C-alpha cells in the first residue's frame, strides 16, 4: 500500500530493502476467507500457515507495479536489517505446520490493480 501510494504521489517507485528477497503474497480477502476456513473442525488442533500461491522476488513485484502504473523510475535502496525475512517466511517452530492455500484465489496482478484503484479513490 505505502509503496503504491508513494508511487502515485511522486511518479517513481522506491523500495527500501533487498530486491532479491522473496515473498509469498496473499490477497487480504483470500487471507480472511482462509482464516475463517481453518476454524472448521478439519483443522482443529493443527498449526496452519496462510500464504500466497508462489514465491516471488520483490523485484518482480515492483516491476509489475511499475508496468501497471506506467512508471519507469524504479529505484531500490539497500536497507540494513529490515527485520523481514530474506528467502522464506518460515522460522524454526517445534511443531510441524501445514500450508493452506485456497483453491480459488485472487490473481496477484488483479489484486494490485484493485489496490491501485482503491488508493486513487481515497485521494479523490
Secondary structure, 3 states (H helix, E strand, C coil): CHHHHHHHHHCCEEEECCCCCEECCCCHHHHHHHHHHCCCHHHCCCEEEECCCCCEEHHHHHHHHHHHHCCCCEEEECCCCCCCCCCCCCCCCCCCEEEECCCCCCCHHHHHHHHHHHHHHHHC
